[in-house]
Amino acid sequence: MFEEHSQSPSPWNSTVSFCVVGTVTLLSFVPFPAGYILSVVAWAVAVYGFLELPTGRATVLEGYLSVASIVTRLVVLGVLDLTV
């Protein structure tokens, strides 16, 4: 009924994660609209192209990463005030 998915990670997962986090960190210096779009593209390339995740999991991960990126950028820009 359900497909069995291997839970063992690809040997490249940590390398891909390291590279994409470094890339997105460098893209944070690009001004807001363009930098955010480029960051989402970088996350998408890593998630769909290199992490070998099923499509559903890849889509959820991409959504989480995109939302976290926009919230972080808004906090840094001072749009959202998360202090109590």
VMD Tcl script that draws the C-alpha trace (Angstrom):
set ca {
  {0.00 0.00 0.00}
  {2.71 2.52 0.98}
  {6.08 2.82 -0.67}
  {9.05 2.08 1.50}
  {11.52 4.93 1.56}
  {15.03 4.42 2.73}
  {15.78 6.55 5.77}
  {19.52 6.42 5.13}
  {20.71 9.79 3.90}
  {22.59 10.27 0.69}
  {26.35 10.52 1.29}
  {26.20 14.05 -0.18}
  {23.53 15.47 2.16}
  {25.92 17.17 4.55}
  {28.03 18.59 1.72}
  {25.00 19.89 -0.14}
  {23.58 21.37 3.07}
  {26.88 23.08 3.89}
  {27.18 24.55 0.39}
  {23.60 25.82 0.16}
  {23.67 27.37 3.65}
  {26.91 29.14 2.70}
  {25.38 30.32 -0.58}
  {22.22 31.62 1.09}
  {24.34 33.35 3.73}
  {26.26 35.17 1.02}
  {22.99 36.00 -0.77}
  {21.77 37.73 2.39}
  {23.97 40.68 1.42}
  {21.95 41.20 -1.78}
  {19.14 43.77 -1.25}
  {15.78 42.41 -0.13}
  {13.60 41.46 -3.08}
  {16.35 40.06 -5.29}
  {18.26 38.42 -2.44}
  {15.17 36.63 -1.17}
  {14.24 35.34 -4.61}
  {17.79 34.12 -5.22}
  {17.78 32.42 -1.80}
  {14.54 30.60 -2.57}
  {16.00 29.47 -5.90}
  {19.15 28.22 -4.12}
  {17.03 26.29 -1.58}
  {14.92 24.81 -4.40}
  {17.96 23.68 -6.40}
  {19.41 21.98 -3.33}
  {16.16 20.38 -2.18}
  {14.86 19.16 -5.53}
  {18.16 18.62 -7.30}
  {20.58 17.14 -4.79}
  {18.95 15.86 -1.59}
  {17.11 12.98 -3.28}
  {13.93 13.46 -1.25}
  {10.46 12.31 -2.31}
  {8.53 15.15 -3.97}
  {6.14 15.67 -1.06}
  {8.90 15.93 1.52}
  {10.95 18.15 -0.77}
  {8.00 20.52 -1.22}
  {7.36 20.75 2.53}
  {11.06 21.36 3.20}
  {11.18 24.05 0.50}
  {8.13 25.71 2.09}
  {9.71 25.71 5.54}
  {12.97 27.12 4.22}
  {11.21 29.83 2.21}
  {9.04 30.94 5.14}
  {12.02 30.91 7.52}
  {14.03 32.98 5.05}
  {11.34 35.66 4.66}
  {10.69 35.87 8.41}
  {14.41 36.20 9.09}
  {14.79 38.93 6.49}
  {11.78 40.84 7.85}
  {13.13 40.64 11.39}
  {16.54 41.90 10.28}
  {14.91 44.73 8.32}
  {12.95 45.67 11.44}
  {9.54 45.07 9.91}
  {8.69 42.43 12.50}
  {9.49 43.17 16.10}
  {9.87 39.85 17.90}
  {10.96 41.33 21.24}
  {8.59 41.18 24.15}
}
mol new
graphics top color blue
foreach p $ca { graphics top sphere $p radius 0.5 }
foreach p [lrange $ca 0 end-1] q [lrange $ca 1 end] { graphics top cylinder $p $q radius 0.2 }
display resetview
